[in-house]
């Protein structure tokens, strides 16, 4: 059953740009990232978004999208095929959990890793009720982020990961042929 917040949000989007809201599936207008896998970072802290983006781009051939609020993150999901979401818990406006509840109404199977400075027991229990993939406490070490993102992508999108690896090998072979 859709929440009133989700219905209001969808109604506002339809009014503004005629974007359809799809429950339990993907928007037909979604696009596949140029590198196969797309990761969406939803965090209100600009430094965290930049640091996380840099770590991901330095370690993976994936596309990285960012959003500074829950509402912007949901809108990004409506227009892009996203394979993994890194979601802050504490944000002004829509909290991470409110954003996550709307995301779960739209796309049930997308893996989410919660990023938070607060790792209290209640938040961890609440995150498990929303079936989050993992929970990373801020500040995090780059290795921790890389390991947990790798695990989430491999467990949920193994086929796309292999496709991306094949593209990387093909590109490498083309570059070697040039020499």
Phi, psi and omega in degrees: 000133182284144178279161178296323179297316180297316178299316178298318180296313179298319178299318179295319180295317179299322181292319184281307186227015178061026178285125178282140173263131183244126179269131174068019180203192182251146176296137180296340180275000181294147179243147176280137177299151184298336179254017176091300183259137176233132178247134178249126176256122176244107182205136181282344182272116184298320180299316180297318178299315181294315180297314181296317178300314181298315180298314181295315182292330178286340186243347183223152176271027186267158172280142180234125175249152177230152176218140184266000178208164177299319181295318177295324178295317178296320178296320177299323178293331180288337186247356184220149172275111183250137183258339181206139177243132170255117192235124175289146180277312186259108178221150174290156183077241178282123175290171177299322180289323177294316177300316181296322179296324178288319177300317181295330176289328181277309187226104186291321192265001184288129180288141180231133172248122179278136174247127182203150173276341180254118179244046179287160185302318181298319179294320180295319178295316180298319178298320180293330177293332177270007178057049176286151182289318185199173185219114181248128180271133176274147351287145183245153175280144179307321180298322179296314179299312181300315181296317183286325175293316178304313181298314181296317179294313183298317183289331186253335186224043184305317182297315179294325177298317179292322176300316179296318178298319178298318178297319179296318180294317178300317179296318178298316179296321177298318179294323178292323178296332181292337181275000000 
